Amino acid sequence: MTSEGEGEEGAPWNGAWVDGSHSRVHTGDGAQYNYAWYVMGSAERLVRKGTNRWRIVQDHRLQLSRCFVPPMGQVVAAERLTAPGAVVLLDGGVGTGRRTAATMLLQHLDTGAGRFEELAVTDEDDDLDASSADRFLLDLSGVTDTEYSSAQRNLAQYRSAVEKCGARLVVVLPAGRDHLLDTDLVPLVVRLGRPPAAWVFARHLKTMGVEFSPEQFDDERLHKLFQRSPMGELAWLAELVRRARDSRAYGTTVPDWLDEAITAVTDRAGAVARQMAAHRDAHQRALLLSAAMFNGATADAVLQSAYLLMEVLDHDRDETPRLAQADLGEHLNTLEIRRDPSGRVGFERLAYDGAVRTHFWNNFPDLREGLRDWVGKAVLLPELAAEDRTNVVARFAEQSLAANRPDDLCCLIEEWTSPDLSGRLRAEAAAALELGLSHDRHGSRFRSRVYRWTTGPRLSPDLAEVLTDVCHQVLAATHLDQALVRLRHLALGTAGRQVWSARSALLELARGNVSAYQKLVDHLVRKPTAVGTALLRDALDPAELRVVPHWPTVALAWHAVMVAGTPDNWAPLVHRWLTTVHADRSWASGLQALLVAAATDTSLLNRLYAITCDWAAADSLGAADGGTPRALTADQFCQKIDLAQGVDTSGGGVPDSGAHT
């Protein structure tokens, strides 16, 4: 497989990066991990740089394993899952870690070399094609009451397919919807209880390398958090302890770091509320939010974005002459915003910037659309670097998804890929889409949205390119089947650079995965089109295959190509297969698949014979140059063609195309 080209870093409009983990987006002070960024590569294709997405997925599951504390009921679920064809439904209260428990059940299941994949909540084009070694996750925790009925119908179809082939399926049920569950599914439910919270917190600290002793947990505030906090929030608390340690700004001992982290999660909201009450001036509040959203950017960028926020929200600016107003430094000091020697702004208190952002999104719900529009425009400010733009994308994604407004992020993705921007923000749109797809609660909605985009009309070229690149480089790592469906819709378009990009991405995935190859061929044969036939020809190129496909699938593709086009279309492809087999006999089954494809049509067999003779006659090496003459390979294949027609020519000899004209 060829490696992706290197992109140029540092150009004003060519990059964006996001945190690839499935956990809370890290958008404040401190070290950052698992970052990936998008740069413009060759042929104006976005290239996802940084840690490989497949590696991120594996590392994330490994991290879950290290931090996981089994909840009550996990053992029962694991025992049920040992039976081939088992389907287990996990129920439990919010914050018990149902999705993590489901992931660990499947991760620790020893079924061989099968795939581990999350299924679509909504109905899609293809039926589930599974084997006994496959493991599937279906997360219904985010569905609404109105969606639950159709989701259960899809579950019934998945259940049937899994039970038939002997695979395994774990389903995460929405909390508090017991009364809406179909009665025939009730026996499959395992209810999970809350795991020991102190163990969960300690396990996270240990994996982060924070050394501690049990007596250091003797804090009443911490005990209250253990009693009521969801598992995800305890993981976040541990992350804040690590961040406090690594910053070297909050003491040198575990109690120091723990105190700052606990204060960050228990008192930051109150501190921001008190600050807001003390500063009611619109410009000051705009500057405060701007500093929180663009934490780490230059003071100039923060000031300009504050002016832009006032404009978007239609607030009047201070008419006092500028020289008579307080200067920027005075405003920053008043709001307790620091400016470092390089001119970049930040906050002294740990995670204070996140608390400010959360305050605005939680307490100004009527301004959320305006805040979305502001972010959509602010990323174009010339004072921002690529890192600043990416940070604000991640911070906006965190707030909009926490407020259950995934459509706000989708609106910006569409806005940033509109034709009038000429691709300037494609990298930011791709970063935003990856954040949405990676979100535990809203990821399924983004996958559905991508499906609607790829199947809908009037898709902008830049959005099509973003969808192609993210499906290929991100979605395929966790939801291969869904990535294939979406890329197929993009690839079966009629024209445009984006269509060729989608075809290239689709073929790249299919050529490297046996199941993906089979799914692509089956669909293109079942629903034949001229574009589909061209894709089949490309899929049959032996030089590009990175796996050995199922030969019946290859025969199916060959037959479709032969009957849909003239020999001039597919003769060069036959030559390439003959050359491949001539050089490496381990691919000889490919010629048998070719023979099977033509076996029911005498005219096709005759053409195949003549094409083989032409290939042999074009031999430029021959025995004289020390190589094996093509005639030997051609003779063996032509004998099989004769046998398929009831003619026994096993006596040998150089094939003669005149006998089959």
N, C-alpha and C positions, 0 to 999 in steps of 0.2 A: 504494500500500500504506500502510496506516495505521501510525503509529509506536506503539511500546509505551509504556504509561504509566509515569510516574515513580513510583518507590517512595519511601517515607519512610526516611531513613537515621537511624541512631542509636537506634532502639527496641531494647529488650533482646533480642527474639527474632525479628527480622525480616530478618537478613542473614547471608550467608556468601560468601566469595570464594575463588577458586582460581587458581593459575597455569595459564593456558591453553596453554602451550607443550607440545610433546611431549617435551621434554627433562627432565632431572632436576628434581624439584620444588624450588623455592627456598624454604627454610624457616628459614634462619639470619639472621645479621646482614647488613646492607647493603641497597642499593637493590633493588627488586623490579619486574619488568616483566611486561607483558601480563596484568595481573590482571583477573579478572572476578569479580563477586560477585552473589549472588542476594538479591533483596528481594521482599517480598510486595506485589504490585501489586493492581489492581482485581479484584474477584470472587475474591479469595484465590488468584490465580494467581501463581506464581513468575516473576519477570522477571529475566533474566540481564543484568546491567549491566556497565559497563566496556567494554573493547575488543571489538568485534563478533567473534563466533566465526569468521565467514567471513573477516574480515580477518586474524585470528590464523593461520588455516590458510595463507592466501596469504603472510603475513609469514614464517611458519615455513619454507615452501618457498623463499622468497627468501633467507632466512638460510642454509639448507642449500646453496643454489647458491653463495653467497659464500664459504662455508667448505669446500666440497667439493674434495677432491683425488682424482682418479680412481684407483681401485685397478688393479692388473694384471688384464687381462681385460675392462675396461670398454669398450674400443674394439671388441673382438670382439662383445660383447653389443649394442652400439649398431648395428653393421653388420647384425646379424641382425634387429634390430627394425625396420629400415627397410621390410621387406617387409610388405605388407598381410596381415593374419591371422597375423602372427608371434607365437609363444609362446616366451619365453626363461625358463629356469630358472636362478637364480643359486645357486651353491654356494660354500662357503668356510669358513674357520675362524671360531670365535667371536671377535668383536671386529674383524673386517675391515670392518665397515660395510656389510653386505649390504643391509639395508633402505634405508639412505640411497642406496646405489648404485642400487637399483631405483627409488626415487623420482626420482632425477636422470635416469635413462634415460627415464622417461615424461615428466618435466617438460620436457626439452629436445627431445622429439619433436614435430615440426611436422606435426600431422594436421588442423589446422583448428579449428573451434569446438566440438569434441566434449567430453564430460565426462571427468573424471579421478576415478576412484572405486576404493575398496578393496572387494574382494569378501568375502563371508562364507566362513569356513572350513567351517562346517557346512551341511548341507542345509536350505533354507528353502522357503517357500511358492511363490515365483515363479521361473520360468526366467529366465535372463539375456537381457535384451532390449537388444541393442547395435547401434550403427551403425559405419560404417567410420572415423569420426573419434574414436571412444571409446578411452580408455586405461584399463587396469585393473591393479591391484596385488593380488596374493594372497600374504599373509604366512603361511607354514607354519612359521616358525622356532620357534614356541612349542608345537607339537603334540607329544603324547607318542607313544611307540611304538604303543600300542594305538589311538590316534586317527589314525595316519598312513595306514592302509589306506583308511578312509572318506574322509579328506581327499583322497587321490589319486583316488578315484571322483568326487568333486565337481570336482576339477581336470580330469578327462577331459570332463565335461559343459561346463565353462567353455571348455576348449580347442576343442571342437566348435563352440560358438556363436561364438567369436572368429574361428576360421578361416572359418566360413561367411559372416560379414558383413564381414570385412576389418579388424576392430579389432586392437588390440595388447594383450598380456598379459605381465606380468613376475611371476614367482613366486619368492619367497624360500624356499629349502629349509632344513630343519632341519640343523644342523651334525652331521656324523658319522653320518648315516643313509644313506649311499650304497648299502649292501647291501639296504635296504628299498625302494628306488626301483623302480617298474615299468620293465621293460626297454624298453617302447616310448617312455618318456619320456627315457631316457638321452641320445639324440642332441640333445635340446633344452637340455642342461646346459652352462652356461659357468661355469668355476671362477674365482673372484676371488682375487687375492693381496692381501697387506697393502700399503696405500699408504704412502708415506714419512711416518713418524710426525712428524718434525720439521716437515715442510711443513704437516701437518694442524694441529699446535699453533700454528705461526706464522700460519696463515690465520685461526684463531679469534681470536688476539690482535689481528690487524689489523682484523677486523670490529668488535671491541669498542673500537677507538680507542686501544689500548695501543701506543705507539711503542717500538721495541726495535731493537737491532743484533744481528747473528748471534753476535758474541763473547759476548754476555750469556747465551747458551745453554750456555756452556762450564762445565757442572756435572755431575759424575759421577752424581749422583742423578737428574738430568734425563735423562741418556743411558740409564740403566737403565729409566726409565719409557718412553722412546721404544722400547726393545727389546721390552717385554712388555705394555704397557698397551693395552687395547682402545681403539678410536677414541672411544667415548663418555666414557671416563675422561680422555682427553687434552682433550676439550672441557670437562669439568668442571674440570680443572686450570687451563685458561685462564680459566674463569669465576671461580675463586678468586683468580687474579692480578688480575682486574678488581675483584673485591670488596675485596681488600686495598688497591688503589689508591684506590678511592672512599671507603673508611672513614677514610682519613687517620690511621690508628692504627698503621701498620706501615712507617714510613719514607716516603721521598719519591722513591725511584728504582726502576727496573725490577728490579735485583738484589734490593732489599729485598723487594719484593712477591713476586718469584719464590721467594725463600728461604722466606717465610712460607707460600706456597701449597704448595711441595714438602713442607715440614714437615707441613702439614695432611694431605696424602695419604699420607705415608710414616711419620709418627711419632705421629699422633694416637691411633691404635688402641693403640699401646704405652703412651702416656701415660695413657690411660683405664684400661688394665689395671693399671698401677702404682698409680693412684689407688684403684681398687677393692680391690686387695690391701692397701692401707693403711687402708681404711675398711670393715670387715666388719659394722659395726652396721647392722641392717635399716632403722632409721629414717633414718640418714644416706644409705644407698643409695636409699631411697625418695625422699628430698629431692633427691638428685642427679638421678635420672631425671625427677622432676617438674619440676625447673628446666630440664632439657633439652627436655622435651616442651612446656613452657609458657614457653619462652624469650621474653622480652619482656612477659610478664604481670606483674601485681603480686606482690610477695612474699607477700601474704595468700593470693592464689589458689594460688601454688605450695605454700605450707604446707598449705592445705586439701586440695589434690589429693594431696599426699604422705600425709596421714592417710587419705584415701580409698583409696589404693593399698594401704596396710597392711591396711585392712579387707577389701578385695576379695580379697587374697591370704591372708586369714585369719592374719595375723601379729599377735601381741600387742603392744599399745602399752606404752611404758615406764610402769610403775606408780609411779615416783618422783613426788612432788608436783611440779606444773608449775613452781612458783617455785624449786624446788631444781634444776631442769634448766638446761642451757645455753639461752640465749635464741636467737631466730631469727638475729640478726646473727652470733652466735658460730658457729652451725652453718654459715651461708653462708660466713663467712671460712675456716672449717676446710676446706670443700669448694672453695675458690677460686671462689666464685660472687659476682659483684659485684651491688650494688644501687645504681641511679643515684638522683639527687636526687628523681625522681618516684616512687620506690618500685618500679621495675620491675627484674627480675633478668636477668642475662646472664652470659656468660663472656668473659674477656679474650682468649683465644687464638682465632684464626680457625677457624671450622667445628668448634669443640670440642663444641658442643651436638649436632651431627649424629653425631660420633664416639661420644658417650655413648649416644645412642639405638641406634646400630648395635651397640655392645657388648652392651647388654641383649638385643636381639633375637637376636644371633648366639650368645651364650654362656649364655642361659637359655631354651633351646627349650621346656622343660617349663612355662615361665611365659607362653608366648605367648597362650594362651587367656585367662589371667587379665589380661594386659596389654590385650587386646582388650576384656574386660568393664570394666576400669578406665576406658579411654578412653570407652566407651559411656556410662558414668555421669558421668565428669568434665565432659563438655561441659555438664552441667546445673548446675554449681556457680554460684551467684549472683555470685561474685566475678569471673567472667569477662566480658569484653566480647565483642562479636561478632567482632572481629579475633582475639582469643585462641582462640575456638572454631574459627574457620576454620584458624588456624595448626596447631592440634593435629590437625584432620582431615587436613590435608596431610601432616603429619609421620607420623601413623599410617599413612596410605596409602603413603608412601614405604617405611616399614619392612616392612609386611605384604607389599607387592608384591615387594620385594627378597628377602624370605624365601620367596617362592613360595607365599604364603598369600592369594590373592585372595578366598577365601571368608570370611576374617575381615572384610574390608571390606564384603562383601555382607551379612554378618550384622548389621553396624552400620547399614547402609542400611535393612534391614527393621526393626531395633529402633527407629531414629529416626523411622520412619513408622508405628509401631504406633498403634492408636486411642487408647490411654490417654495419649499425649502431646499429643493434640489439635492436631497440626500444628506444635508448637513448634520442632521440629528439621528441618522439611522443607528448609529452606535448606541446612543442614549435610549432609543426605542427598543433595541434588542436587549439592553440591560434591564429595562423596565419589564419587558415580557418575561425574561428569565426569572426575575424576582417573583412575578405573579405565578408562574408555573411551578416554582419551587416552594410555594407557601403551603403549609400543611392543610389549612382550612379552606383556602380559596383556590388551590392548585387545580382542582377538577373544573371549576368555573372557567379558569383561563384556558384549559384544554378544550372545553366546549366552545369558548369564544374563538379560539384558533380554528376550530372545525367550521364554525359559521363564516369566519372570514374566508377560508379557503374554498368554501362551497358557494359563497355569495357572489353577487354581481359587483362590478365597478370597484375592483380591488386595485388600489394604487400600485404602480410598479415598485416603489420603495417599500411599501408594506409587504408586498409579495416577497421581496428579497429578504426582509427581516424575518418573515415567517419561515422561509426556506432555511436560512442560516440557523435559526434557533431550533427548529424541528430537527435539523440534521445534527447540530452540535450539542444540544441540550436535551430536548425531549426524548430523543432516541436512546439516551443513556438510561432512562427509567421507564419509558413507555414506548417501546420499540414499535409495537403494532399500531399505536395511535399516531406515532410520527410517520409511519409508512402511509397510512390512510390520508393524512393531511398533505404530505408531499405528493402523493399520487394525484390528488385533485389539482394541485398547482402544476404538476408536470403535464397533465392532459389538456392544458390550455392550447391555444392555437398559434400564438406569436409572442414576441418580446424577449428581451434578454433574461427577464425573470423566469420565463418558462424553461429556458435552457439550463438555468441555474438549478431549478427544481428537479429537472430530469437528471442532471449530474449528481445531485445529492441523493435522489432516490436510488439510482443505480449503484452509487457508492455503498449505501447501506445493504442493498440486496446482494451485491457481489461478495460481501463479507459475512453473510449470515444465511445458513441453509433455510431456516424457517422463513426469513424475509424474502428470500429468492422464490420460494414456493408460493407464498402469498401473492407476490407481484405477478408471477406467471399465471396463476389460477385466475386472478381478477382480469388480467388483460385478455386471456383466452375466452373467458366467460362473457366479456363485454367488448367485442372486437371493434377497433377503430383504426384509421390509418396511422394516427399518432401512436396508438398502442402497439401496432405492428412494428413501427420503427423502434420503440422501446424494447420490444422483444428481441429484435435483431441486435441491438446494443447489449442486451443482457446475455446473449448467447456467445459473445466474443470471448474465446478461451483465454486470450492474453490478459483479460481484466479480472478473471475470476480469482478470488482469494480463498475460496473454500471449494470442496468437492460437492456439487449439488446432488440432489436425488435425480438419478437418471430418468425415471419416468416423467419427472417435471420437465427435464430438458427435452425429451421426446415430444411432450405436449407443446412446448414452445416452438420447436422446429416445425411441427405439423401446421401450426397456426401461421408461421412465417411463410411456409411453402405455398399454402393454398391461397394466401392473401396477396402474394406478389408474383412477379415473373422471376424466372431463374436468374436473370441479370441482377436482381436485387439481392439474392441470397447465395449465388455461386461464390463470390469472394469469401463469404463466411465459411462455406464448406472447405475452401482451400486452406483457410486458417486452422480449421480443425484437423485437417489431414496433416498439415505441417506440425501441429502440436503433438499429435499422436506419433508421427514419424520420429520426433525428437524424444518423446517420453511415452513409452508404452503403457504407463500406469493410467493414462487418459484414454485408453482404447475403448472404454465403455461409452465414451462420447460418440464414437462412430456407430456403435450399436444403437444408441438412442436416435441417431440420425436415420438409421435403417428402419427402425420401428416407426418413425414419423412418416416415412414414405411407403410403408409396406402395403397399404391398402390401395395404392394408386400406381398402376403400371407406368403411366406417363412420368410420374415423379421418380420412380426407380430408374427409368431410362435416362432421364436428365441427370440423376445423381451419378449414374455410370459414366456418362459423357463428361461431366464435370471432373470426375476423378481421373479420367484419362487425360484431360487437358492439364490437370495439376501434375501428373506424372511426366507428361511431355515437356513441361517447363523446367524440369530438373536441371539445375546449373552446377550441382556438385557431382553427383554420380560416383561410381566406384573408383574412377580414375583419380579423384581428388582425395581418396581415403575415406569418403563418407559412404553410408549405405544408400544405394539407389532408391529413389522414390518409387520406382516400379515395383519393388517388393511390397511396400505398404499398400500401393494401389491395387496390386494383384490380389492380396488378401481381402481387401474390402470389396473388390469387384466380384470375387467368388461368392461372398455373402449376399451381394445384390442378386447374382444369378440364382442362388439357392432360394432367395425370397420369391423369385419368379418361377421356381420349379425346374431350373436348369442346373445340371451338375457339371461344373468346369474345373473340378479339383485337379485335373491333369496339369494345371499351371500354365505358364506362358504370360507374356506381356499382354495386358488387356487392350482390346481394340474397340474404340468407340463406335466404329462402323457397324458392329453387330447389334447395337442398341439404338439405332437411329430410326 
